[in-house]
Amino acid sequence: WNSEMRGSAVAGFRLAMRAGPLCEEPMRGVLVVLEGVEIALTAGGGGNRKSESKLSPVKPLGGGVAMAAVRSGIRCALLTRPARLVEALLRLTLHSSLAGLGPLYAVLSRRRGRVLEDTMVEGTDLIRITAVIPQAESFHLAPELLEKSSGEVTAPELVFSHWQVLDEDPFWIPTTDEEREDFGEILTCGDSSTGLDNNALKYIRAVRGRKG
């Protein structure tokens, strides 16, 4: 295991982390333990006994071969474990009147948002709202808030907050009789008729569709 092979293994790891198997997007917080390496060897040719006992790899162990093997091995290993997406959450700050609170909470709830704090602004009848919302659900948020609240909510200020694991199995399918009765035989993405809305699968399909 020389320095060239070690460098190829590191390069293969970086390639695997640069594009994960679900969306071909960068992966975060992954530790890979390389437990062993198997190399197919063949006896070298020649007329004397010395050359006959010499072993050499079946294929040249160039940097590209080792790098591709490590990348492929990591991707296969990842797919043997439960897969989860990591999504970016945005922190939003806005002001609302009492009349706009109902529509505001309804919009945030539908977009999987979560209110962190709501305080009255001293000397006014406005309430300062601080919340977090997934970045994937933040598109066209301001126009919808203004429309639903009839202008009672100000346009939100959005800044990056943190990364968070979306704890939904994108490949879950109903298996028990009770699950089939509740969700149907086939998992569908965002199908309101089944009562099931798998956000992870919805995001994966959207990314794959966008990337062709």
HELIX and SHEET records of a PDB file:
HELIX    1   1 SER A    3  ARG A   18  1                                  16    
HELIX    2   2 ARG A   49  GLU A   52  1                                   4    
HELIX    3   3 GLY A   63  LEU A   79  1                                  17    
HELIX    4   4 LEU A   98  GLY A  100  5                                   3    
HELIX    5   5 LEU A  101  ARG A  110  1                                  10    
HELIX    6   6 GLN A  135  GLU A  137  5                                   3    
HELIX    7   7 LEU A  141  LYS A  148  1                                   8    
HELIX    8   8 ASP A  177  PHE A  183  1                                   7    
HELIX    9   9 ASN A  199  ARG A  210  1                                  12    
SHEET    1   A 2 LEU A  41  ALA A  43  0                                        
SHEET    2   A 2 LEU A  55  PRO A  57 -1                                        
SHEET    1   B 4 ARG A 114  MET A 120  0                                        
SHEET    2   B 4 ILE A 127  PRO A 134 -1                                        
SHEET    3   B 4 LEU A  85  SER A  96 -1                                        
SHEET    4   B 4 GLU A 157  LEU A 166 -1                                        
END                                                                             
